[in-house]
Each structure stands twice: as structure tokens, then as C-alpha cells.
Amino acid sequence: MIVDPLFYALAVPAVVLMGLGKGGFAGAGSLSLPMVAFATDPVQAAAILLPILIVQDAVSVWAFRRSIDWYVMGWTLAGAIVGIAIGYLFAASVSPDMVLAMVGAISILFGAYQLRRDRLGATTASDSPGWVGSLFGVASGFTSQIAHAGAPPWQLWVMPRRLAPAYLVGTTAVYFAAVNWIKVPAYLALGQFTRANLTTAAALMPVAIASTFAGVWLVRRVSPERFYTAIYWLMIGVGVVLVGKALG
């Protein structure tokens, strides 16, 4: 188990952000891996965070289990399975920093574009076909496997569809719950679930569960307009942090 105080000074707020993300503020969790990676190896950070993500998934899926868009879920998850497999096969040859920089840049551009679009009043929902969602699912699965950063690519297809907030949160919860479980065999094969990593994850679990319930409570009290605006600003913030971490 990790005992370094610096690690927990970064890991606790990182887990809180993950909980808020699982509670409904999608994308906040993408900040977590870069934060924890400041105090430990990125590979170890990813292995510690995955069990925490799975527990948080259980809370968010239970909270929003009746609000799921199965059309979005089916098309994106099919692609994500392919993306996770690609990420596993090329894990040794792909730079996590390169992935973070790419995802961060896309997140900034998309968030800024959507904020400008909404300000101009162009809020018509997208109706792009399901196979396009599968392509974004491939990107989401790949970046999730490499760096737990699958939210921005997934949001690129789902956010323009303008789902009701409850359905956006519910579908996000089930999608990433499935994605995180699919990643488990790859992490086992790579030998990343060590005793030290698992006991460190267990020490952070109370914070993880409490912050997820806090996220669920908050998202149910935010209007749809403010909800989407908050998500777009969050995507820009996430993108800036990811690019900064990659360049650093």
C-alpha cells in the first residue's frame, strides 16, 4: 500500500472528481489520472483507479438505472470493445502523453464550439447514424484503455444528440460501467493488479462512494441548460489539464 502523503494529497481530490463525474458531471473523472500521475507512475495510477471506477460505476448505475438510451448505448459500446482491444495490443508502443494531448485538444475545441453554438441559438439535436457512434466508441475505448480518458471522445457523438440530462447521465453510467469491466482482463494480463495497488484503492473507497452520491445529488438539482453549459466548460477545463500534463 502506498503511504506517501503527497500521493494522497493528489489522489483524494482526484477520486472526488471521479465521483462527481460518475454522479453526472461527465468528464470530470478525466482529470483524475493526470493528477495521480504527478505522484506515481501513470501505469500504476491507472491500475489503482480502475477498481475505484468500478465501485463508483455501481453507485451511478443504480441511481440512474431507469434512464438509459439503449440506441446510443448499443452503438457506442460495440465500438468501445474494439477500441479496448486495440489499446491492449498496442499498450507497450503507445505513449499515454500523446493520447492525453490528442484527447485534450479535441475536448477543448469541441467544448468551445458547443458553447459558441449554444450562444448563437443553434441547439438543434444531431441525428447522425449509429455507425458514426461506433467510430467514436472505438476512440473512447482506446483512450479509456490507455489513460482512463474515454469520456471526451464519447461525448463528441453523444452530447450533440441533446439527450435529457437524466438520460445522458444514465447512459453514460451504464456505458462506462461496461467499458471498465471489459478492461479488467487486459489489466490482469498486464499484471497491474498488485497487492499494493489494490490495498491503496481500497483505502480510497470511502471517498469514492461518498463523492459519487454527492454528484448524483448535485446533478438532479441543476437545470438542463446549466447542466449542458457546465459540461462544455468542464470539457474545456479537462482538455487544458490533459494537454498541460502531456506537454509537461
Order of alpha helices (4+ residues) and beta strands (2+ residues): alpha-alpha-alpha-alpha-alpha-alpha-alpha-alpha-alpha-alpha
